[in-house]
Amino acid sequence: LEAELQLDWLKPKLSRRVLLLQDHQSSQSSWHEPLDLAPGTPPECRTLTAYLRDKDDFKDKLSPVALSLSLALPGGDPGLVLYGDTLVQAQVGG
């Protein structure tokens, strides 16, 4: 499966207030990774660290942060169908 997480996805990329810390050097507002699944294997977990940018770096401090997580089959597998919820969107309010 292809997994993608987007933080504060309702905002333009340059205006996003929440970022993921990646490789202790760079930060981005999204995460994308292939997930290798096989029958009979236990569930996989990923831990991602997100942080809110400094309050002086953005103007919108009242609206909730919208998160989006999507799962998709790789494009090169014709004939396969993914059933169930493949897109989850949520808002985190303070």
PyMOL Python script that loads the backbone (N, CA, C, O; Angstrom):
from pymol import cmd

cmd.read_pdbstr("""\
ATOM      1  N   LEU A   1       0.835  -1.189   0.000  1.00  0.00           N
ATOM      2  CA  LEU A   1       0.000   0.000   0.000  1.00  0.00           C
ATOM      3  C   LEU A   1       0.872   1.240   0.000  1.00  0.00           C
ATOM      4  O   LEU A   1       2.000   1.228   0.493  1.00  0.00           O
ATOM      5  N   GLU A   2       0.343   2.285  -0.548  1.00  0.00           N
ATOM      6  CA  GLU A   2       0.990   3.599  -0.474  1.00  0.00           C
ATOM      7  C   GLU A   2       0.251   4.413   0.583  1.00  0.00           C
ATOM      8  O   GLU A   2      -0.959   4.613   0.481  1.00  0.00           O
ATOM      9  N   ALA A   3       0.969   4.878   1.584  1.00  0.00           N
ATOM     10  CA  ALA A   3       0.368   5.678   2.660  1.00  0.00           C
ATOM     11  C   ALA A   3       0.844   7.120   2.538  1.00  0.00           C
ATOM     12  O   ALA A   3       2.013   7.384   2.258  1.00  0.00           O
ATOM     13  N   GLU A   4      -0.094   8.053   2.756  1.00  0.00           N
ATOM     14  CA  GLU A   4       0.260   9.473   2.721  1.00  0.00           C
ATOM     15  C   GLU A   4      -0.474  10.201   3.840  1.00  0.00           C
ATOM     16  O   GLU A   4      -1.688  10.069   3.993  1.00  0.00           O
ATOM     17  N   LEU A   5       0.276  10.966   4.612  1.00  0.00           N
ATOM     18  CA  LEU A   5      -0.259  11.802   5.680  1.00  0.00           C
ATOM     19  C   LEU A   5       0.029  13.251   5.335  1.00  0.00           C
ATOM     20  O   LEU A   5       1.161  13.607   5.007  1.00  0.00           O
ATOM     21  N   GLN A   6      -1.011  14.095   5.410  1.00  0.00           N
ATOM     22  CA  GLN A   6      -0.828  15.528   5.193  1.00  0.00           C
ATOM     23  C   GLN A   6      -1.344  16.274   6.416  1.00  0.00           C
ATOM     24  O   GLN A   6      -2.465  16.045   6.872  1.00  0.00           O
ATOM     25  N   LEU A   7      -0.516  17.163   6.937  1.00  0.00           N
ATOM     26  CA  LEU A   7      -0.877  17.970   8.101  1.00  0.00           C
ATOM     27  C   LEU A   7      -1.299  19.358   7.656  1.00  0.00           C
ATOM     28  O   LEU A   7      -0.679  19.956   6.776  1.00  0.00           O
ATOM     29  N   ASP A   8      -2.361  19.867   8.272  1.00  0.00           N
ATOM     30  CA  ASP A   8      -2.864  21.216   7.969  1.00  0.00           C
ATOM     31  C   ASP A   8      -3.134  21.366   6.476  1.00  0.00           C
ATOM     32  O   ASP A   8      -2.821  22.393   5.873  1.00  0.00           O
ATOM     33  N   TRP A   9      -3.724  20.318   5.890  1.00  0.00           N
ATOM     34  CA  TRP A   9      -3.846  20.220   4.436  1.00  0.00           C
ATOM     35  C   TRP A   9      -4.790  21.231   3.808  1.00  0.00           C
ATOM     36  O   TRP A   9      -4.762  21.403   2.590  1.00  0.00           O
ATOM     37  N   LEU A  10      -5.623  21.903   4.587  1.00  0.00           N
ATOM     38  CA  LEU A  10      -6.504  22.926   4.020  1.00  0.00           C
ATOM     39  C   LEU A  10      -5.770  24.238   3.740  1.00  0.00           C
ATOM     40  O   LEU A  10      -6.297  25.107   3.046  1.00  0.00           O
ATOM     41  N   LYS A  11      -4.580  24.381   4.268  1.00  0.00           N
ATOM     42  CA  LYS A  11      -3.781  25.595   4.065  1.00  0.00           C
ATOM     43  C   LYS A  11      -2.840  25.401   2.874  1.00  0.00           C
ATOM     44  O   LYS A  11      -2.456  24.271   2.571  1.00  0.00           O
ATOM     45  N   PRO A  12      -2.464  26.489   2.196  1.00  0.00           N
ATOM     46  CA  PRO A  12      -1.431  26.368   1.152  1.00  0.00           C
ATOM     47  C   PRO A  12      -0.132  25.855   1.775  1.00  0.00           C
ATOM     48  O   PRO A  12       0.122  26.078   2.958  1.00  0.00           O
ATOM     49  N   LYS A  13       0.677  25.176   0.987  1.00  0.00           N
ATOM     50  CA  LYS A  13       1.887  24.536   1.522  1.00  0.00           C
ATOM     51  C   LYS A  13       2.783  25.496   2.300  1.00  0.00           C
ATOM     52  O   LYS A  13       3.326  25.118   3.338  1.00  0.00           O
ATOM     53  N   LEU A  14       2.946  26.704   1.832  1.00  0.00           N
ATOM     54  CA  LEU A  14       3.837  27.639   2.514  1.00  0.00           C
ATOM     55  C   LEU A  14       3.225  28.225   3.781  1.00  0.00           C
ATOM     56  O   LEU A  14       3.934  28.833   4.583  1.00  0.00           O
ATOM     57  N   SER A  15       1.905  28.050   3.974  1.00  0.00           N
ATOM     58  CA  SER A  15       1.231  28.618   5.142  1.00  0.00           C
ATOM     59  C   SER A  15       0.889  27.573   6.196  1.00  0.00           C
ATOM     60  O   SER A  15       0.200  27.893   7.164  1.00  0.00           O
ATOM     61  N   ARG A  16       1.343  26.352   6.041  1.00  0.00           N
ATOM     62  CA  ARG A  16       0.977  25.296   6.982  1.00  0.00           C
ATOM     63  C   ARG A  16       1.637  25.521   8.334  1.00  0.00           C
ATOM     64  O   ARG A  16       2.810  25.884   8.424  1.00  0.00           O
ATOM     65  N   ARG A  17       0.844  25.293   9.390  1.00  0.00           N
ATOM     66  CA  ARG A  17       1.277  25.610  10.743  1.00  0.00           C
ATOM     67  C   ARG A  17       1.903  24.435  11.469  1.00  0.00           C
ATOM     68  O   ARG A  17       2.594  24.623  12.470  1.00  0.00           O
ATOM     69  N   VAL A  18       1.673  23.234  10.984  1.00  0.00           N
ATOM     70  CA  VAL A  18       2.183  22.023  11.629  1.00  0.00           C
ATOM     71  C   VAL A  18       3.124  21.318  10.661  1.00  0.00           C
ATOM     72  O   VAL A  18       2.807  21.155   9.482  1.00  0.00           O
ATOM     73  N   LEU A  19       4.272  20.906  11.159  1.00  0.00           N
ATOM     74  CA  LEU A  19       5.271  20.242  10.321  1.00  0.00           C
ATOM     75  C   LEU A  19       5.729  18.953  11.001  1.00  0.00           C
ATOM     76  O   LEU A  19       5.640  18.806  12.220  1.00  0.00           O
ATOM     77  N   LEU A  20       6.217  18.034  10.189  1.00  0.00           N
ATOM     78  CA  LEU A  20       6.796  16.788  10.687  1.00  0.00           C
ATOM     79  C   LEU A  20       8.300  16.943  10.763  1.00  0.00           C
ATOM     80  O   LEU A  20       8.928  17.453   9.835  1.00  0.00           O
ATOM     81  N   LEU A  21       8.867  16.512  11.845  1.00  0.00           N
ATOM     82  CA  LEU A  21      10.318  16.511  11.990  1.00  0.00           C
ATOM     83  C   LEU A  21      10.838  15.240  11.336  1.00  0.00           C
ATOM     84  O   LEU A  21      10.482  14.137  11.749  1.00  0.00           O
ATOM     85  N   GLN A  22      11.673  15.389  10.325  1.00  0.00           N
ATOM     86  CA  GLN A  22      12.214  14.236   9.601  1.00  0.00           C
ATOM     87  C   GLN A  22      13.726  14.320   9.571  1.00  0.00           C
ATOM     88  O   GLN A  22      14.293  15.364   9.250  1.00  0.00           O
ATOM     89  N   ASP A  23      14.370  13.227   9.904  1.00  0.00           N
ATOM     90  CA  ASP A  23      15.833  13.119   9.854  1.00  0.00           C
ATOM     91  C   ASP A  23      16.533  14.142  10.750  1.00  0.00           C
ATOM     92  O   ASP A  23      17.713  14.421  10.540  1.00  0.00           O
ATOM     93  N   HIS A  24      15.846  14.703  11.732  1.00  0.00           N
ATOM     94  CA  HIS A  24      16.413  15.676  12.680  1.00  0.00           C
ATOM     95  C   HIS A  24      17.037  16.887  11.987  1.00  0.00           C
ATOM     96  O   HIS A  24      17.765  17.650  12.622  1.00  0.00           O
ATOM     97  N   GLN A  25      16.765  17.071  10.709  1.00  0.00           N
ATOM     98  CA  GLN A  25      17.331  18.217   9.990  1.00  0.00           C
ATOM     99  C   GLN A  25      16.266  18.944   9.194  1.00  0.00           C
ATOM    100  O   GLN A  25      16.231  20.175   9.185  1.00  0.00           O
ATOM    101  N   SER A  26      15.400  18.204   8.529  1.00  0.00           N
ATOM    102  CA  SER A  26      14.424  18.835   7.658  1.00  0.00           C
ATOM    103  C   SER A  26      13.018  18.655   8.225  1.00  0.00           C
ATOM    104  O   SER A  26      12.778  17.776   9.053  1.00  0.00           O
ATOM    105  N   SER A  27      12.110  19.487   7.775  1.00  0.00           N
ATOM    106  CA  SER A  27      10.720  19.380   8.192  1.00  0.00           C
ATOM    107  C   SER A  27       9.831  19.583   6.976  1.00  0.00           C
ATOM    108  O   SER A  27      10.136  20.375   6.084  1.00  0.00           O
ATOM    109  N   GLN A  28       8.716  18.843   6.960  1.00  0.00           N
ATOM    110  CA  GLN A  28       7.752  18.930   5.876  1.00  0.00           C
ATOM    111  C   GLN A  28       6.357  18.806   6.459  1.00  0.00           C
ATOM    112  O   GLN A  28       6.189  18.383   7.602  1.00  0.00           O
ATOM    113  N   SER A  29       5.359  19.177   5.671  1.00  0.00           N
ATOM    114  CA  SER A  29       3.982  19.072   6.139  1.00  0.00           C
ATOM    115  C   SER A  29       3.314  17.784   5.687  1.00  0.00           C
ATOM    116  O   SER A  29       2.128  17.582   5.951  1.00  0.00           O
ATOM    117  N   SER A  30       4.054  16.904   5.009  1.00  0.00           N
ATOM    118  CA  SER A  30       3.465  15.646   4.567  1.00  0.00           C
ATOM    119  C   SER A  30       4.471  14.507   4.703  1.00  0.00           C
ATOM    120  O   SER A  30       5.679  14.723   4.800  1.00  0.00           O
ATOM    121  N   TRP A  31       3.929  13.278   4.707  1.00  0.00           N
ATOM    122  CA  TRP A  31       4.737  12.075   4.817  1.00  0.00           C
ATOM    123  C   TRP A  31       4.161  11.066   3.838  1.00  0.00           C
ATOM    124  O   TRP A  31       2.944  10.895   3.767  1.00  0.00           O
ATOM    125  N   HIS A  32       5.017  10.401   3.089  1.00  0.00           N
ATOM    126  CA  HIS A  32       4.594   9.412   2.108  1.00  0.00           C
ATOM    127  C   HIS A  32       5.533   8.224   2.204  1.00  0.00           C
ATOM    128  O   HIS A  32       6.753   8.388   2.200  1.00  0.00           O
ATOM    129  N   GLU A  33       4.963   7.026   2.290  1.00  0.00           N
ATOM    130  CA  GLU A  33       5.801   5.840   2.417  1.00  0.00           C
ATOM    131  C   GLU A  33       5.034   4.607   1.944  1.00  0.00           C
ATOM    132  O   GLU A  33       3.844   4.466   2.224  1.00  0.00           O
ATOM    133  N   PRO A  34       5.718   3.718   1.228  1.00  0.00           N
ATOM    134  CA  PRO A  34       5.067   2.449   0.896  1.00  0.00           C
ATOM    135  C   PRO A  34       5.013   1.552   2.132  1.00  0.00           C
ATOM    136  O   PRO A  34       5.960   1.513   2.918  1.00  0.00           O
ATOM    137  N   LEU A  35       3.908   0.838   2.299  1.00  0.00           N
ATOM    138  CA  LEU A  35       3.752  -0.102   3.399  1.00  0.00           C
ATOM    139  C   LEU A  35       3.691  -1.508   2.804  1.00  0.00           C
ATOM    140  O   LEU A  35       2.812  -1.804   1.995  1.00  0.00           O
ATOM    141  N   ASP A  36       4.606  -2.357   3.198  1.00  0.00           N
ATOM    142  CA  ASP A  36       4.628  -3.735   2.720  1.00  0.00           C
ATOM    143  C   ASP A  36       3.809  -4.592   3.668  1.00  0.00           C
ATOM    144  O   ASP A  36       4.137  -4.720   4.847  1.00  0.00           O
ATOM    145  N   LEU A  37       2.744  -5.175   3.146  1.00  0.00           N
ATOM    146  CA  LEU A  37       1.862  -6.006   3.949  1.00  0.00           C
ATOM    147  C   LEU A  37       1.859  -7.420   3.385  1.00  0.00           C
ATOM    148  O   LEU A  37       1.902  -7.616   2.170  1.00  0.00           O
ATOM    149  N   ALA A  38       1.810  -8.394   4.273  1.00  0.00           N
ATOM    150  CA  ALA A  38       1.730  -9.791   3.854  1.00  0.00           C
ATOM    151  C   ALA A  38       0.701 -10.489   4.733  1.00  0.00           C
ATOM    152  O   ALA A  38       0.550 -10.139   5.903  1.00  0.00           O
ATOM    153  N   PRO A  39      -0.008 -11.470   4.185  1.00  0.00           N
ATOM    154  CA  PRO A  39      -1.009 -12.190   4.995  1.00  0.00           C
ATOM    155  C   PRO A  39      -0.370 -12.815   6.237  1.00  0.00           C
ATOM    156  O   PRO A  39       0.713 -13.397   6.168  1.00  0.00           O
ATOM    157  N   GLY A  40      -1.056 -12.684   7.369  1.00  0.00           N
ATOM    158  CA  GLY A  40      -0.597 -13.301   8.601  1.00  0.00           C
ATOM    159  C   GLY A  40       0.441 -12.519   9.384  1.00  0.00           C
ATOM    160  O   GLY A  40       0.869 -12.966  10.447  1.00  0.00           O
ATOM    161  N   THR A  41       0.853 -11.369   8.890  1.00  0.00           N
ATOM    162  CA  THR A  41       1.842 -10.573   9.623  1.00  0.00           C
ATOM    163  C   THR A  41       1.124  -9.619  10.580  1.00  0.00           C
ATOM    164  O   THR A  41      -0.002  -9.201  10.309  1.00  0.00           O
ATOM    165  N   PRO A  42       1.766  -9.275  11.689  1.00  0.00           N
ATOM    166  CA  PRO A  42       1.119  -8.353  12.638  1.00  0.00           C
ATOM    167  C   PRO A  42       1.022  -6.938  12.054  1.00  0.00           C
ATOM    168  O   PRO A  42       1.740  -6.599  11.114  1.00  0.00           O
ATOM    169  N   PRO A  43       0.138  -6.125  12.612  1.00  0.00           N
ATOM    170  CA  PRO A  43       0.018  -4.731  12.136  1.00  0.00           C
ATOM    171  C   PRO A  43       1.332  -3.972  12.305  1.00  0.00           C
ATOM    172  O   PRO A  43       2.113  -4.242  13.217  1.00  0.00           O
ATOM    173  N   GLU A  44       1.553  -3.024  11.408  1.00  0.00           N
ATOM    174  CA  GLU A  44       2.741  -2.174  11.479  1.00  0.00           C
ATOM    175  C   GLU A  44       2.363  -0.828  12.088  1.00  0.00           C
ATOM    176  O   GLU A  44       1.273  -0.306  11.853  1.00  0.00           O
ATOM    177  N   CYS A  45       3.271  -0.285  12.862  1.00  0.00           N
ATOM    178  CA  CYS A  45       3.064   1.043  13.454  1.00  0.00           C
ATOM    179  C   CYS A  45       4.194   1.975  13.025  1.00  0.00           C
ATOM    180  O   CYS A  45       5.337   1.550  12.862  1.00  0.00           O
ATOM    181  N   ARG A  46       3.862   3.227  12.847  1.00  0.00           N
ATOM    182  CA  ARG A  46       4.846   4.260  12.551  1.00  0.00           C
ATOM    183  C   ARG A  46       4.659   5.375  13.564  1.00  0.00           C
ATOM    184  O   ARG A  46       3.529   5.752  13.873  1.00  0.00           O
ATOM    185  N   THR A  47       5.749   5.901  14.078  1.00  0.00           N
ATOM    186  CA  THR A  47       5.698   7.044  14.975  1.00  0.00           C
ATOM    187  C   THR A  47       6.308   8.238  14.260  1.00  0.00           C
ATOM    188  O   THR A  47       7.467   8.205  13.846  1.00  0.00           O
ATOM    189  N   LEU A  48       5.524   9.279  14.121  1.00  0.00           N
ATOM    190  CA  LEU A  48       5.981  10.503  13.475  1.00  0.00           C
ATOM    191  C   LEU A  48       5.865  11.637  14.484  1.00  0.00           C
ATOM    192  O   LEU A  48       4.881  11.718  15.219  1.00  0.00           O
ATOM    193  N   THR A  49       6.848  12.500  14.521  1.00  0.00           N
ATOM    194  CA  THR A  49       6.835  13.638  15.428  1.00  0.00           C
ATOM    195  C   THR A  49       6.434  14.893  14.659  1.00  0.00           C
ATOM    196  O   THR A  49       7.096  15.286  13.699  1.00  0.00           O
ATOM    197  N   ALA A  50       5.345  15.512  15.094  1.00  0.00           N
ATOM    198  CA  ALA A  50       4.868  16.747  14.471  1.00  0.00           C
ATOM    199  C   ALA A  50       5.005  17.879  15.477  1.00  0.00           C
ATOM    200  O   ALA A  50       4.922  17.658  16.685  1.00  0.00           O
ATOM    201  N   TYR A  51       5.212  19.071  14.986  1.00  0.00           N
ATOM    202  CA  TYR A  51       5.313  20.225  15.872  1.00  0.00           C
ATOM    203  C   TYR A  51       4.616  21.426  15.245  1.00  0.00           C
ATOM    204  O   TYR A  51       4.514  21.552  14.024  1.00  0.00           O
ATOM    205  N   LEU A  52       4.148  22.290  16.114  1.00  0.00           N
ATOM    206  CA  LEU A  52       3.509  23.537  15.698  1.00  0.00           C
ATOM    207  C   LEU A  52       4.587  24.590  15.501  1.00  0.00           C
ATOM    208  O   LEU A  52       5.454  24.773  16.356  1.00  0.00           O
ATOM    209  N   ARG A  53       4.529  25.272  14.381  1.00  0.00           N
ATOM    210  CA  ARG A  53       5.507  26.333  14.129  1.00  0.00           C
ATOM    211  C   ARG A  53       5.355  27.430  15.180  1.00  0.00           C
ATOM    212  O   ARG A  53       4.319  27.527  15.838  1.00  0.00           O
ATOM    213  N   ASP A  54       6.363  28.232  15.331  1.00  0.00           N
ATOM    214  CA  ASP A  54       6.333  29.342  16.281  1.00  0.00           C
ATOM    215  C   ASP A  54       5.146  30.254  15.958  1.00  0.00           C
ATOM    216  O   ASP A  54       4.868  30.531  14.791  1.00  0.00           O
ATOM    217  N   LYS A  55       4.455  30.712  16.992  1.00  0.00           N
ATOM    218  CA  LYS A  55       3.237  31.511  16.776  1.00  0.00           C
ATOM    219  C   LYS A  55       3.488  32.783  15.995  1.00  0.00           C
ATOM    220  O   LYS A  55       2.557  33.318  15.393  1.00  0.00           O
ATOM    221  N   ASP A  56       4.708  33.286  15.983  1.00  0.00           N
ATOM    222  CA  ASP A  56       5.024  34.489  15.207  1.00  0.00           C
ATOM    223  C   ASP A  56       5.180  34.190  13.722  1.00  0.00           C
ATOM    224  O   ASP A  56       5.238  35.115  12.911  1.00  0.00           O
ATOM    225  N   ASP A  57       5.249  32.887  13.346  1.00  0.00           N
ATOM    226  CA  ASP A  57       5.447  32.504  11.946  1.00  0.00           C
ATOM    227  C   ASP A  57       4.155  32.384  11.157  1.00  0.00           C
ATOM    228  O   ASP A  57       4.205  32.205   9.940  1.00  0.00           O
ATOM    229  N   PHE A  58       2.986  32.476  11.812  1.00  0.00           N
ATOM    230  CA  PHE A  58       1.724  32.382  11.073  1.00  0.00           C
ATOM    231  C   PHE A  58       0.665  33.257  11.732  1.00  0.00           C
ATOM    232  O   PHE A  58       0.752  33.572  12.919  1.00  0.00           O
ATOM    233  N   LYS A  59      -0.347  33.647  10.936  1.00  0.00           N
ATOM    234  CA  LYS A  59      -1.387  34.552  11.418  1.00  0.00           C
ATOM    235  C   LYS A  59      -2.593  33.806  11.983  1.00  0.00           C
ATOM    236  O   LYS A  59      -3.170  34.233  12.983  1.00  0.00           O
ATOM    237  N   ASP A  60      -2.979  32.697  11.354  1.00  0.00           N
ATOM    238  CA  ASP A  60      -4.194  31.972  11.730  1.00  0.00           C
ATOM    239  C   ASP A  60      -3.931  31.104  12.957  1.00  0.00           C
ATOM    240  O   ASP A  60      -3.299  30.052  12.863  1.00  0.00           O
ATOM    241  N   LYS A  61      -4.418  31.556  14.099  1.00  0.00           N
ATOM    242  CA  LYS A  61      -4.202  30.824  15.349  1.00  0.00           C
ATOM    243  C   LYS A  61      -5.500  30.220  15.886  1.00  0.00           C
ATOM    244  O   LYS A  61      -5.483  29.554  16.921  1.00  0.00           O
ATOM    245  N   LEU A  62      -6.627  30.441  15.196  1.00  0.00           N
ATOM    246  CA  LEU A  62      -7.916  30.004  15.713  1.00  0.00           C
ATOM    247  C   LEU A  62      -8.501  28.789  15.003  1.00  0.00           C
ATOM    248  O   LEU A  62      -9.175  27.978  15.638  1.00  0.00           O
ATOM    249  N   SER A  63      -8.265  28.648  13.729  1.00  0.00           N
ATOM    250  CA  SER A  63      -8.902  27.542  13.010  1.00  0.00           C
ATOM    251  C   SER A  63      -8.222  26.215  13.345  1.00  0.00           C
ATOM    252  O   SER A  63      -7.020  26.175  13.610  1.00  0.00           O
ATOM    253  N   PRO A  64      -9.008  25.118  13.330  1.00  0.00           N
ATOM    254  CA  PRO A  64      -8.431  23.813  13.653  1.00  0.00           C
ATOM    255  C   PRO A  64      -7.422  23.368  12.595  1.00  0.00           C
ATOM    256  O   PRO A  64      -7.446  23.834  11.455  1.00  0.00           O
ATOM    257  N   VAL A  65      -6.550  22.471  12.993  1.00  0.00           N
ATOM    258  CA  VAL A  65      -5.576  21.882  12.079  1.00  0.00           C
ATOM    259  C   VAL A  65      -6.223  20.652  11.452  1.00  0.00           C
ATOM    260  O   VAL A  65      -6.656  19.749  12.168  1.00  0.00           O
ATOM    261  N   ALA A  66      -6.293  20.608  10.134  1.00  0.00           N
ATOM    262  CA  ALA A  66      -6.913  19.486   9.424  1.00  0.00           C
ATOM    263  C   ALA A  66      -5.846  18.480   9.018  1.00  0.00           C
ATOM    264  O   ALA A  66      -4.818  18.843   8.446  1.00  0.00           O
ATOM    265  N   LEU A  67      -6.104  17.205   9.321  1.00  0.00           N
ATOM    266  CA  LEU A  67      -5.197  16.118   8.974  1.00  0.00           C
ATOM    267  C   LEU A  67      -5.859  15.238   7.930  1.00  0.00           C
ATOM    268  O   LEU A  67      -7.079  15.077   7.924  1.00  0.00           O
ATOM    269  N   SER A  68      -5.050  14.667   7.046  1.00  0.00           N
ATOM    270  CA  SER A  68      -5.554  13.763   6.028  1.00  0.00           C
ATOM    271  C   SER A  68      -4.613  12.566   5.936  1.00  0.00           C
ATOM    272  O   SER A  68      -3.400  12.733   5.806  1.00  0.00           O
ATOM    273  N   LEU A  69      -5.175  11.352   6.004  1.00  0.00           N
ATOM    274  CA  LEU A  69      -4.411  10.121   5.838  1.00  0.00           C
ATOM    275  C   LEU A  69      -5.073   9.320   4.736  1.00  0.00           C
ATOM    276  O   LEU A  69      -6.270   9.040   4.803  1.00  0.00           O
ATOM    277  N   SER A  70      -4.307   8.947   3.722  1.00  0.00           N
ATOM    278  CA  SER A  70      -4.869   8.152   2.636  1.00  0.00           C
ATOM    279  C   SER A  70      -4.029   6.905   2.406  1.00  0.00           C
ATOM    280  O   SER A  70      -2.813   6.909   2.599  1.00  0.00           O
ATOM    281  N   LEU A  71      -4.697   5.847   1.995  1.00  0.00           N
ATOM    282  CA  LEU A  71      -4.070   4.585   1.635  1.00  0.00           C
ATOM    283  C   LEU A  71      -4.497   4.246   0.219  1.00  0.00           C
ATOM    284  O   LEU A  71      -5.665   4.405  -0.135  1.00  0.00           O
ATOM    285  N   ALA A  72      -3.554   3.779  -0.594  1.00  0.00           N
ATOM    286  CA  ALA A  72      -3.868   3.451  -1.977  1.00  0.00           C
ATOM    287  C   ALA A  72      -3.024   2.268  -2.422  1.00  0.00           C
ATOM    288  O   ALA A  72      -1.949   2.008  -1.882  1.00  0.00           O
ATOM    289  N   LEU A  73      -3.531   1.567  -3.408  1.00  0.00           N
ATOM    290  CA  LEU A  73      -2.752   0.498  -4.024  1.00  0.00           C
ATOM    291  C   LEU A  73      -1.717   1.119  -4.952  1.00  0.00           C
ATOM    292  O   LEU A  73      -1.980   2.158  -5.558  1.00  0.00           O
ATOM    293  N   PRO A  74      -0.560   0.508  -5.072  1.00  0.00           N
ATOM    294  CA  PRO A  74       0.434   1.023  -6.016  1.00  0.00           C
ATOM    295  C   PRO A  74      -0.139   1.041  -7.430  1.00  0.00           C
ATOM    296  O   PRO A  74      -0.943   0.179  -7.784  1.00  0.00           O
ATOM    297  N   GLY A  75       0.263   2.001  -8.224  1.00  0.00           N
ATOM    298  CA  GLY A  75      -0.275   2.169  -9.568  1.00  0.00           C
ATOM    299  C   GLY A  75       0.008   1.028 -10.520  1.00  0.00           C
ATOM    300  O   GLY A  75      -0.714   0.879 -11.505  1.00  0.00           O
ATOM    301  N   GLY A  76       1.011   0.226 -10.280  1.00  0.00           N
ATOM    302  CA  GLY A  76       1.386  -0.834 -11.213  1.00  0.00           C
ATOM    303  C   GLY A  76       0.686  -2.155 -11.006  1.00  0.00           C
ATOM    304  O   GLY A  76       1.092  -3.149 -11.608  1.00  0.00           O
ATOM    305  N   ASP A  77      -0.367  -2.218 -10.169  1.00  0.00           N
ATOM    306  CA  ASP A  77      -1.067  -3.477  -9.906  1.00  0.00           C
ATOM    307  C   ASP A  77      -2.479  -3.431 -10.477  1.00  0.00           C
ATOM    308  O   ASP A  77      -3.419  -3.116  -9.747  1.00  0.00           O
ATOM    309  N   PRO A  78      -2.658  -3.741 -11.779  1.00  0.00           N
ATOM    310  CA  PRO A  78      -4.002  -3.703 -12.367  1.00  0.00           C
ATOM    311  C   PRO A  78      -4.855  -4.850 -11.839  1.00  0.00           C
ATOM    312  O   PRO A  78      -4.346  -5.939 -11.573  1.00  0.00           O
ATOM    313  N   GLY A  79      -6.139  -4.607 -11.692  1.00  0.00           N
ATOM    314  CA  GLY A  79      -7.066  -5.641 -11.278  1.00  0.00           C
ATOM    315  C   GLY A  79      -7.244  -5.774  -9.775  1.00  0.00           C
ATOM    316  O   GLY A  79      -8.135  -6.501  -9.337  1.00  0.00           O
ATOM    317  N   LEU A  80      -6.434  -5.102  -8.969  1.00  0.00           N
ATOM    318  CA  LEU A  80      -6.584  -5.162  -7.521  1.00  0.00           C
ATOM    319  C   LEU A  80      -7.525  -4.060  -7.058  1.00  0.00           C
ATOM    320  O   LEU A  80      -7.524  -2.955  -7.600  1.00  0.00           O
ATOM    321  N   VAL A  81      -8.330  -4.379  -6.044  1.00  0.00           N
ATOM    322  CA  VAL A  81      -9.284  -3.418  -5.502  1.00  0.00           C
ATOM    323  C   VAL A  81      -9.055  -3.315  -4.001  1.00  0.00           C
ATOM    324  O   VAL A  81      -8.928  -4.332  -3.320  1.00  0.00           O
ATOM    325  N   LEU A  82      -9.003  -2.111  -3.490  1.00  0.00           N
ATOM    326  CA  LEU A  82      -8.838  -1.854  -2.059  1.00  0.00           C
ATOM    327  C   LEU A  82     -10.204  -1.508  -1.488  1.00  0.00           C
ATOM    328  O   LEU A  82     -10.817  -0.525  -1.906  1.00  0.00           O
ATOM    329  N   TYR A  83     -10.694  -2.306  -0.530  1.00  0.00           N
ATOM    330  CA  TYR A  83     -11.998  -2.088   0.077  1.00  0.00           C
ATOM    331  C   TYR A  83     -11.859  -1.380   1.414  1.00  0.00           C
ATOM    332  O   TYR A  83     -10.818  -1.468   2.067  1.00  0.00           O
ATOM    333  N   GLY A  84     -12.905  -0.682   1.818  1.00  0.00           N
ATOM    334  CA  GLY A  84     -12.925  -0.030   3.118  1.00  0.00           C
ATOM    335  C   GLY A  84     -12.598   1.440   3.020  1.00  0.00           C
ATOM    336  O   GLY A  84     -12.516   1.996   1.925  1.00  0.00           O
ATOM    337  N   ASP A  85     -12.411   2.072   4.168  1.00  0.00           N
ATOM    338  CA  ASP A  85     -12.083   3.494   4.223  1.00  0.00           C
ATOM    339  C   ASP A  85     -10.627   3.686   3.807  1.00  0.00           C
ATOM    340  O   ASP A  85      -9.719   3.173   4.461  1.00  0.00           O
ATOM    341  N   THR A  86     -10.407   4.417   2.731  1.00  0.00           N
ATOM    342  CA  THR A  86      -9.049   4.660   2.251  1.00  0.00           C
ATOM    343  C   THR A  86      -8.606   6.102   2.449  1.00  0.00           C
ATOM    344  O   THR A  86      -7.462   6.447   2.156  1.00  0.00           O
ATOM    345  N   LEU A  87      -9.505   6.944   2.944  1.00  0.00           N
ATOM    346  CA  LEU A  87      -9.173   8.343   3.204  1.00  0.00           C
ATOM    347  C   LEU A  87      -9.828   8.759   4.513  1.00  0.00           C
ATOM    348  O   LEU A  87     -11.042   8.641   4.677  1.00  0.00           O
ATOM    349  N   VAL A  88      -9.029   9.238   5.426  1.00  0.00           N
ATOM    350  CA  VAL A  88      -9.526   9.720   6.716  1.00  0.00           C
ATOM    351  C   VAL A  88      -9.112  11.170   6.853  1.00  0.00           C
ATOM    352  O   VAL A  88      -7.939  11.510   6.697  1.00  0.00           O
ATOM    353  N   GLN A  89     -10.080  12.021   7.144  1.00  0.00           N
ATOM    354  CA  GLN A  89      -9.787  13.434   7.356  1.00  0.00           C
ATOM    355  C   GLN A  89     -10.337  13.833   8.715  1.00  0.00           C
ATOM    356  O   GLN A  89     -11.465  13.480   9.060  1.00  0.00           O
ATOM    357  N   ALA A  90      -9.556  14.555   9.476  1.00  0.00           N
ATOM    358  CA  ALA A  90      -9.976  14.959  10.817  1.00  0.00           C
ATOM    359  C   ALA A  90      -9.442  16.346  11.116  1.00  0.00           C
ATOM    360  O   ALA A  90      -8.459  16.790  10.523  1.00  0.00           O
ATOM    361  N   GLN A  91     -10.102  17.023  12.043  1.00  0.00           N
ATOM    362  CA  GLN A  91      -9.646  18.331  12.500  1.00  0.00           C
ATOM    363  C   GLN A  91      -9.317  18.230  13.972  1.00  0.00           C
ATOM    364  O   GLN A  91     -10.048  17.624  14.756  1.00  0.00           O
ATOM    365  N   VAL A  92      -8.204  18.834  14.326  1.00  0.00           N
ATOM    366  CA  VAL A  92      -7.772  18.841  15.711  1.00  0.00           C
ATOM    367  C   VAL A  92      -7.963  20.245  16.251  1.00  0.00           C
ATOM    368  O   VAL A  92      -7.334  21.185  15.765  1.00  0.00           O
ATOM    369  N   GLY A  93      -8.804  20.397  17.228  1.00  0.00           N
ATOM    370  CA  GLY A  93      -9.063  21.712  17.825  1.00  0.00           C
ATOM    371  C   GLY A  93      -8.466  21.804  19.214  1.00  0.00           C
ATOM    372  O   GLY A  93      -8.202  20.782  19.848  1.00  0.00           O
ATOM    373  N   GLY A  94      -8.256  22.996  19.682  1.00  0.00           N
ATOM    374  CA  GLY A  94      -7.632  23.189  20.985  1.00  0.00           C
ATOM    375  C   GLY A  94      -8.598  23.392  22.101  1.00  0.00           C
ATOM    376  O   GLY A  94      -8.189  23.566  23.249  1.00  0.00           O
TER     377      GLY A  94
END
""", "prot")
cmd.dss("prot")
cmd.show_as("cartoon", "prot")
cmd.util.cbc("prot")
cmd.orient("prot")
